[in-house]
Structures are given as structure tokens and as C-alpha cells.
């Protein structure tokens, strides 16, 4: 192989020119899509369509030359390359870290003074060096707050009086069933008690999907039993039952067992 020197990409202009070719042919005019996934699917289809194109002076198509070259290539790495920008960040007193003027929340229970932020094109991942502690959709605005209400749940449980004015809750998009449930709770309980009960239900969203919790809340309101314990019970009851354990007698490694006539033991019965 003939490699170009570091930071001297112009030495292989044909490769660099492919960037311009892709931009002119795939991104002009600018595609109108609703998500990055839709854009990726569109680009993938257009790239695969190149397999049928024949370059000037060649007798084979790009796809045919690729198949001939494929056996000489190394396999892809076991783990994909993290195509992102990595920066070190520090959480402030509001449990937020800043990247490109935007603020992203991290769990209030974290005790790390320095975190690592990885900015992908579609998301932001924040790690403490050993595990991912927060994932957010990347914001391309300026001076915006991107908050996960569940990062602040332990603090809200300690200070339920802040519930109605907490910014993370105001930004939280949730099913209407949860708002109706909170209103029903406040009809039956004091404002503080209803808030605490609702926070217990919010905790269930950490281990269950928001849709599952909303469905269980609807059931609880229909039953007239509004406690968080009822919602937790309904979530367990609504889960798909596990497959029953295999019958040991059907296992091929088990010796056959013959049926016996139990009447032969009648002679031991005292009359």
C-alpha cells in the first residue's frame, strides 16, 4: 500500500474529491427529511446505487470491482469508531454541564467533579469515566436548557414543595393520563401528600416505559385505587408472563419412569 503523509490529504486528491462528489450528488438540493435516521436511510440508498455505475475507461462497474477487492480488505473493528467530539465538563450547582453554550442535565446524585461529554451529530452522551450517566438529544440552538426530569427526581422527593415550579417538570412531555391522575390525587389528598404519591409513580418510569406507566395509571383510576402501590402492582400484572419451566420428564437425559398401580400399597392400611 502507498500511504499519504499525516495531514497531507492533498497527496491523494481522488479520495478527497469524493467528498465533493458526494455533496454535489447526494446533498444538492438539500434533502427534506424528518429525522437523522431518515437522512441516513436516504444516503445509504444513494450510496448503494453507485454499485451499478461504471467509471470512464473501466470495463467493470463499481460494484463488480468492489467484490473483486473485498477479499483483500481487513474486517471492520469489533467496536465501531465513536464519531464524536469529546470534551471535559464540570457540573454546576444545578447539576448541568455546558457544551457550546447549551446546558445539559446530569443526575443530582452524582458526585463526580469532572465528567466527559461526547457530542455526536444527533445526541450528547455524558460519562463519569466508567459508565454513561446521561444521554440527551443534541441541541443546535444557543443558551438552551436540555433537562431530564428524572435526573432531579431524588431532589424533588426531598423538596416536594418545589414540584409546581420546577423547570424540569414544566419541560417534561408526558401523557395526559398522568396529569389527570395528579388532579385526581389532589382531590383526595392534601397537596403535599398527592405530590409525594405522584413522585412515587414517577419513579416507576425509571424501570418501565412511559406508555406502560400511563396505561397502569388509567387502570388505577378506573378501579378507583389511586395509590402508587396499586400502579406498581398493575405494572407487574400487565407484564407478559414468563414461559413455564420445562417438564423434567420430557427431557431426553432423564431416565424413563413407569407408572405404578398404587393399590398395591392398600395392604399396609390398618383396618
N, C-alpha and C positions, 0 to 999 in steps of 0.2 A: 504494500500500500504506500501511497505517497501522501503524506500529511502536510497541511499548511502550517505555518508558524503561528504561535499564540498571538491573538489579537491582529492577525493579518488575513482576515477573511477574503480580502480582495484577490488573494492568490488563487482562489477558486471561484471566479466570478459566475460560472454557470450555476453553482449551488446557490449563491446569493441572489442571482437573478430569478430563481424560482419563487422567492418571496414576493417579488413584484408581480410575477405571473399569477400567483395565487390571489393576490389582492385584486388585480385587474379582472380576473375571470370569475372569482368566487364572491367578491365583496363589492362589486360595482355592477348595477346600482346597489346601495346598501340594503341588505335583506331586511324585511319586516317580519319579525318573529316575536313570540310572547315570552320566551324563556331561553336561557343558555342551552338547555337540553335540545330545544327545537333547532337552535342555530347549529349545534354540534351535529345533529342528525342531517341537516341540510348540507353542511360542509363535507360530511362523510360520504353522502351520496355523490356529490360532485367530484370528490377525490377518486372514488371507485370508478366513476365514469371515464376517468383518464386512462384506465386499463385498455380501452379499445382504441385509443389514439395512436397513430403511427407518426413518429418523428421524421422530418425530412431527411432523406438519404438512408433510412433504415428499412429493412425488409420485414422486421418483426414489429408487433405492437408493443406498447409499454408493458402490458400485462404479460405477454409472452417472454419478454426479456427479464421481467421480474421473476417469473417462475424458474427461468434458467439460472438466475443469480441467487435465488433463495437458499439452495443447499450450502452456499459458501458463507452465509451470514451467521453470526453468533445469535444465540437465543436471547430474548429480552430478559432484563433483570427480574429476579423473583419479586421484587417490590418496585412499584412504579416510582419514577423520579418525582419528588414533590415540587411541582412547578409553581413556586410561590415566592413572595418576598418575606424574609424573616427579620424581625426587629425585636429588641429587648424593650419591655414596657414595665411600668410600675403602677399598681393600682392606687387610686387616690382614696380619700376618706369616704367617698360614696361608692366604693367598690366598682370603679370604672377605670378602664385603660384607654389611652388616646392613640389613635392612628390616623394620620392625615386629617387632622382637626376633628374627626368624629370620635365619639366616646362609646365604648362597648362595655357592657356589664360583665362582671365575674362574680362567682359565689361569695357571699359575705363571710362565710365560714372559712374561707381560705386564709392561710397565714403566711403565704409566700410574699416576700417583699419585691421580688423580681420575677417576671413572667416572660414567656416567649410567645410572640404573636406571629402567626403565619398567615399572610394575606394572599389568598387565591383569587382568581378572577371573579368567582361567584360567592365566596364565603371567607370568613375570618375564623381561624382556629387559635385558641389561646391555651397554652400548656404550662405546667409548672416544672417541666423538665422530665417528668416521669409519666404523666398522663394528661389527656385533654380535659380541661376544666370548663371550657365554654366554646360554643360554636354559634356564630351569627351569620346571617346573610350580609354580604359586604355592602356597605353604604357608599355611594359615589357622590353624595351631597357634601355639604360643609357645615361644621358645627352642629351636627345632629347627634341625638342620643339614641342608641340602639340597646334596648333593655330587655332582659329576660326576667319576667316576674318571679320565676321560681328561684332565681339567684337570691332574691330578697325575702323569700318565704320564712326562714328562721327569724329574721329581724321583725317581720310583721307579726309573727306569733308572740314575740316578746312585747311588742307595742301595737296591740290591735286598735288602739285609738287613732293611729295614723292611717288606717285602712282606707278611709274615704278620700284622702287627699294624696295618697301615694302615687307618684308619677308612673312607676312600672305597672300598676293596676289599671291606670287610665289608658295606657298604651296597649294593654293586653287584649287581643282579639279572641273572644270566646263565644261559644254557642249561647243563644238566647235562653236556653233552658237553665243555665247556671244563674243568670240574672233573675229569672223567675223564682228559682229555688232560694236565692238570698232574700228576695222580697217575702216569700212565704215564711222563712225562718224568722224574719224581723216582725212578722205579725204574731208569732207565737212566743218569741223570746225577747229578752232585753236586747238593746242594740249591741252591747259588748258581747253577750253570750252568743247571739246569732253570728256575729263576725268571727268569733273563735271557732264555732261549728263549721262555718264556711271555709275557714283556713284549713281545718282538718280534711275537708273534702278536696281542697286544692292539693293537699299532699298526695292524694291518690293519683293525681295527674302525673306524678313523677314516675310511677310504676305502671300506669295504664295510659292508653291514648285518650286524648281529649274527647273523642267521639264516644268511647266506651263509658267514660265518666258521665257525660251528658245523658246517655241512654239510661244509665243506672239512676241518675237524679230524676229523670222523668218517671221511672218506675216508682221511686220512693215517694214522689208527690202524688202519684195515682193511688198508692197504698195508704197515704196519709201518715207515713212514718218518716220523718224528715231528718233523723239523726245521721251523723256521719257513719256510725256503725252500721246502719241499715244500708247505706250506699256501698260500703265496703263489702258487706255480705252479698249484695246483689251483683257486684263485680265478680266475686268468686263464683257465684251460682251461674253467671252468664258465660263463664269460660267453657270452651269445648272440652267435654270430658275426656280424660286420658284413656287410651286403649287398655282393656283389662289384661291382667297378667296371663301369659300363656299357660294352658293346662299342661301340667307336667307329664301326664300320661301320653300326650301326643308327641312328646319329644323323642326323637329317634334313639337317643342314648339311654333312655330309661328301659329297664327290663319289663317284659310283659307281666301283667298281674291277672290271674284268673279269678273270676267271680266264684264266691263260695256260698253254699247254702247255709245260712245262719241258723236254721232249725236244728242243726246237729248239736248246738250248744244248749238246747232245751233240757237235756238230761241233767244238766248241772243246776237246774232250778229246783229249789226245795219246794216240795208240795205239802 
